[in-house]
Amino acid sequence: MDRIPFGVSQFDSLIGGGSPPGSVVLLAGDAGAGAREFAYTSAAINALGHADTDLFELHYGDVGSNAALPDEVHYVSFTANASELYHEVTHTIDETLLSPASDAISFEDLSSEYFQLSPIPHDWYVEKRRTITDLGNSHDRRDVLEALGEYLSENAPGNLVVIDSLTDLCSLPDDQVSWNQMVMLVNGMKKASQAWGGLILVLVAQESLTDQQMGALMSATDGTIGFEWERGGNERARTMFVREYRGVLSRIEAESIVRFETEIQSDGFDISNVRKIR
């Protein structure tokens, strides 16, 4: 297998079938410009390929001859459980596609580890009230980075994993998660992913980061896909562009592609136009 599909068919076809296996890719950009929708589409369409091949072929088409779907699809959130995520994704993808796809997605909720040292009442993020025994054992809980690392070690090899979102960790106090720890985590993820052979998509809210922080994350990953709003006349348009990305950017440059105009349809994120250098 030379490529793992992103799940956005036109984009995959332009870059040779998808992403090189073993990649960690940042999805970063303006709020609402498409990064989150791209992640939702990637998870749902890849999962649909396992759950309902007819629907997959109808909405995606054929997987490239040198590409293969990931063995499994995993979606990790620090603040939401499976039902909350499902409801959120319905704003992007029609339930006729999402319902079968969700059966093939493993949702991991790390909100207990994320909120455990905060003043937030535990019943705001734990579905059932803790018992006295649970409270007594709370000092043994993993911290959130340890929990994420353990989950990736167990579930990332050969699979697609979406991490939503790394910038949630920025709001935690430094004595829980420092910026240096986050960068070290991503660096370690990049190193391990080369052996795992899957694809890890990491959502980041670019407006929450300084240029220096964004640069550090880009250096710690294999590639960055950026999402921006552009204004033309009286309307705004979503656009996508690829920054440094081994095995992908060279293909786009060979085609002299500058950026992609995008749109959100009932079957998720899509490319509406490809801009080329004239």
N, C-alpha and C positions, 0 to 999 in steps of 0.2 A: 504493500500500500504506500503510494507516494503522497497522497493528499487526503485530508479530512474535510468534507464540505462544511462551509459556514451555514448552509441552509438558505442562502439568498442566491437563487439559481443563476441570474445573469452575472452577478459578481463572481461566483464560483467559476463560471465558464470562461470569464476573462482572465482569470489568474491560474488557469491550468487545473481546475477541479476543486480548489479549496486551499486550505492551509497545509504547509508541511507538518507532518506529525512531530510531536515533541515541542510545540510552540506555546509560549505564554504571550497573549495579545491584550493590550490595553484598548478599551473602547471608551474614548474620552471626547468631551465637547460641550457645547452650549446646552443648557437645560431645554429639554423638549425637542432637540434637534435630531434625535434618532438613535443615540447610543443605546438607550434602554430597549427601544423597539427592536433594534438589531439583535440584542442579546435574547429577547423573548422569541424572536423568529428563529434564531439559530437553535435554541433548545427545542422549540415546538416542532419545527420541520424535521430535524434529525430524529426526534422521538417518533414522529409520525411515520417515518420510514420503517420503523420496527412494528408500529401498532397497526397501520392500515396502508398497505403498499399501493392500493388503488388510489386512495386519496393523495398519497405522497406523489405518485407519478402524475396525477392530474394537476397538482399545484406546484410541484418542483420540476418534474421531468425525470430524465435519466441522470444517474450519477455518472460522472466522468469515468472513462475506461481505466484511468490510473488512480481513481479515488475509491474510498469505501466509507460507509457510515461508521461512526464510532460505535463500539460495542454497547455502551450505555450512555445515558444522558443524566447529569446531576446538576442541580441548581442549589446553590448555597446562599442563604440570606442571614444577616446578622440581626435583623429586626422583624422579620415576618415569617409566619408559618405557611404551610402548604395552601390552606384555604384562602388566606389573605392574598398570597401570590397569584393563585388561580383567578380570583376576582379581579386583580389588577391587570393581568394579562388579557382578560376578556375585552379590555378597552382597546387592545391592539389586534387581537386575533379572534375571529369568529368561533363560537363554541362548537360548531360542527367539526372544526379541525382541532380545537384545543381539547375537547373532551376525550377523544381517543388518544391524542398525543400525551396528555397528562398522565395516563396510565403507564406510560413508558418513561416518565421522568421521576427520578428520585429527588425529592425536596428535602433539604437539610436545614433545620431551623436552629441557629446558634444564638438565639435571643437570650436564653438562660445564661450562657457564658458572657454575652455582651453586657447585659444589664445587671449582673449579679452583685457588683460592688457599687452600684448607683443607688440614689435615694428613691428610685422608682418602685412603687409597691409591687411585690412579686406577682400578685394576681393580675397585673396588667399585661404580663408577658408569659406567664405560665398558665396553661389551659386548665389545670386542676390545682386546687389549693394544696400546698405542701403539708405533709404530716410533720409531727415533732421529730420523727426519725430523719426525714429529709432535711429539716433545718439543722439537726445535729451533725449531719454529714456535709453541710454546705462548705465547710472549710477545706474539704477534699476536692472541690470542683476544679476543673482545668481552667486556665485562663483562655481567653478567646483565640489568641494566636496558636496556642498549643492545640486547642480543639480543631481549628482549621487545618493545621499541619497534619494532625492524625487522620482527619477525614480525607485529605488529599492523598496521603500515603496509601490509604486503603482503597480509594475509589478513583483516583485519577488515571492509573495505568490503562492505556488503550481507549479511554473514554473522553467525552466532552464534559467539561465542568465549567459552569458559569458562576462567578463570584460576584455577588451583588450586596453592597458595593464597598470597595476598599476605602473610600472616603468616609464611610460611616465610622471607621476606626479613628479618624482624625478628631472626632468630638469627644473621645475618651481622654481622661486625664493622663498626663505623661507618665505617672507612676504605674499606670495600667498598661498602656501601649504608647511607646515613644515613636517619633517619626523614624529614627534610626532603626528601630526594631521592625517597622513595616517595610522599609527598604531592604533590610536583611532578609525578611521573609520572602519578598518577591525575588531577590537574587537567588535564594535557595530553591525557590519554586522553579525558576528558569533552569537551574542546574539539574534538578531532579527530573524535570519534564522531558529532557533529552533521552533519559532512560525509560520514562513512562510511555512515551510515544503517542500520547493523546493530544488534546487541544484544551487549553485553559483560557477562558475569556474573562478579563477582569474589568468590571465597570468602575469608572472614576468620574466624579463630578469636577470638571476642570476648573470651574469658577471657585471651587473651595480650596484650590491649591495655588501656591506661588509658582512663578516660572521656574524657579530653582527646584522646587519639589517635583513639578511635572517633568523636568529634565532628568531628575534622579530616577523616577519611575520608568521613563522611556529607556534609559540606559540599562535598567535592570530587567527589561523584557526583550522579547524577540521582535516585537512589532507594535505599532500604534495605528489605530484607525480613528481618524478625527471626524467629528460631526459638528457642523456649523449652520447657523441661519444666515442667509444672504437676502438682501433686499433688492428687488428689481421693480421699478415703478412703484405701485401702491401695494404690492404684495411681497410677502416673505417666502423664501423657498429653502427647504432643507438640502444641504449638500454634504457629501462624504468624501474624504480624501485619505490616502494611505501615506503614512510617514515611513520611517525606517522599518523595514520588514524583510528579513532574510527569505529568499526564495519566492517572494511575491512582488516587491517593489520593482525589481528588474523587469518583470513581465509587463507591468503597467508602463514603465518608461520606454520599453521597446515599442509599445503601441502609441507612445506619445500622449498618454491619457493624463489630463490635469486633475480632474475631479469628477465626481458622479452627482448628478441631481437625483434626489430620492423622494419617495412618497410612502405613506402608510396606507395600505389597503386592508381589506377584510382578512386576507391570508398573511398579513404581517408586513414587514419592511421590504421595500422593493426599490429597484433602480428605474428611474423614468427617463434618464438621458445620460449619455456619456460624453463628456467634453474632451476634445482632443486639440493638440496644438496644431494650428493651421500653418 
